[in-house]
Amino acid sequence: MNRLKYGWADFSGINNEKLSFEIDSMMDDAISKGYFPGGVVQVIHKGQVIHRKAYGGQIIGSKEDRMPFDDIESSDILSVKSDAMDDFTSSNKDNQSSKPNISVENHNQRIRRVHVDDLFDMASITKIAASGLAIMSWMSEGKFDLDSTFSTYYPEARNTAMENLTFRSLLTHTAGLKAWIPFWKNTIDSVQTLRNALIQHPEWITETYYQAKKRNIIQIIFGVKAKLVINERETIERGSQEFWRKAANKSTISWKRGLFSSTEREGYQIRIHDSMWMLNSYRDTILNMILNCPVNPKQGYVYSDMHFYFYPDICKRITGLSWEDYLSRLYAKMGAGSMKFNPTNYFDNIQIIPTEYDSLFRQSLIHGYVHDEGAAMMGGISGHAGLFGNANDLSKIMYMFMKLGNFGNDKILNENVVKECTSYQFADKGIRRAIAFDKKDFNPEVLNAPIRSSSSSFGHSGFTGTYAWADPDHDLVYVLLTNRVNPTRNNQLMLKNNFRQQLGDLIYSYITPVINIK
């Protein structure tokens, strides 16, 4: 029976206690070095959950923030200064339920200990745990063909650059789409933002495109300095990134008129954040921007989010159900009830791990809302990002994939469909991608997967610091959820040190025949 077993009885044939000790050490060390504030690790081997622990904390802000602190037990809160994460590295040694005594002090920031059932922003893992799952389900139902053109299931694509692109090419990132479009930046009123910046800092005019206004004879005689006149268009189009990084800030940024509202009202029902609602029709503007973006098939493999934006609409046309309803039915078969879009509709914020402090677009700590700006502008519901969930439920989904669509007594997906979608599609071209899934790169110097992982393995990573990997050859699933972008995405330590793959290498060292530590 393809159902998970929990507990410490050792059915896996490895030294679980020693493996857990080493995972604890590695996670605590990463937190102490500032890779991320906290995280959860879950490992499944031979159908048994052999490791499931939470580490570190989630920065939830100050007393002035909207977090309902009164609902949090004092033993579960650490009040600290901004650098306190350097000292907060203790894992939950009693595994899932204990809440160690932590003193509550009167400092600026508060940190709540992470728990194993906390919800994380999955980021691009949405591509496999939502989009990939839905596509394989449609295929299993005989409703979807990977070699059909995009316009077959999305007729609005006819007479656009995307009309004849196949889903097989799209889902392997080989269709020639642009990697990314920063949609939120297109909503900025650049002229007004520039003017606001120069009002605050007139000395910055020397960093813009400007010219000295010609002086008349009187001005020349009396030594009147030439007035500098800024060329706004040139500055907007050609201004340096360094200039714009400081010119566009919380106090200067201005939005194009009519796109946003501070309250929900008629025509403004796409919620971006607590007091930020977007014009309903702008969602179609975003989709049209993607449809009409130039396609370059000659570029080869380029990872792209673009076509994933359309799957919620495609789902409705294929199944008659909304994206959320269709996926919820699939998740329910695995008991994966935490997997949700817009999780604040279902869970208290206390259970949801916050991500980045967005200083420009939403100008707030992102907590309970999707981190990805594009997904936020789709109302939090997209095929490329937006899914939240806990480590156990994501592990169930990965385990179901590994077991070829079977979970418990339920046959959720067709076995042949799963085999096809988790296999290399263009190995002859050196492209590592499966259908939506990432796979181990052919170049051993590209460490996108654990070194000892097999060619049958598959998974995906997420921008927020998430990772999910399954390996049928070794009967292994490993999930890592972190909030490495809290408080800022500028923290690249986790990525630079290849932590996700290193943790995988540690796990593999216990279960592969090459090294079997007892």
GIHU-V440081 format. One line per field, one symbol per residue. ss: DSSP state (~ for helix, > for strand, _ for the rest). phi: phi as a letter, one per 40 degrees, with the letter a starting at -180 (. if undefined). A space follows every 50 residues. Layout:
# GIHU-V440081
ss: ???
phi: ???
This chain:
# GIHU-V440081
ss: _>__>__________~~~~~~~~~~~~~~~~~_____>>>>>>>>__>>> >>>>>>>>>>>_______~~~__~~~>>>>___~~~~___>_________ ________>>>>>_____>>>_~~~~~~~~~~~~~~~~~~________>~ ~~~_~~~________>~~~~~___________~~~~~>_~~~~~~~~~~~ _~~~~~~__>>>____~~~~~______>>>_~~~~~~~__~~~~~~~___ ____>____>>___>__>_>>>>__>>>___~~~~~~~~~~_____~~~_ _____~~~~~~~~~~~~~~___~~~~~~~~~~~______>>_~~~___~~ ~>____>>_____>>_______~~~~__________>>>_~~~~~~~~~~ ~~___>>>_>>___~~~~~~~____>~~~_>______>____________ _______>>>>>___>>>>>>~~~_>>>>>>>__________~~~~__~~ ~~~~~~~~~~~_______
phi: .cbcbbhcdcccgbcdcccccccdcccccccccgcacaabbbbbbfgbcc aaabbgabcbgbccccdccccbcccbbbcaccbcccbbbcccccgcbcbc cbcbbcbccbbbccbccccbccfccdcbcbcccccccccccgbabccccd ccbbdcccgbccdbcccccccbgbcgcccabcdccccccccccccccccc bcccdccbcaacccccccccdcgcccccbccccccccbccccccccccbd cbcbbdcgcbbcbcadgbbcccadbabbddccdcccccccdbcdbbdccg cbcbcdcccccdccdcccbgbcdccccccccccbgbcccacfcccbbcdd cbccbccccbcbfaccagbcccccccccggbacbahcbibcccccccccc dccfgbagccbcbcdcccdccbbdcbccbgcccbcgccbcccccccccad dccccccaiabbdchbaaabbdcbfbbbbbbbbccccacccbcccccfcc ccccccccccbcccbbcb
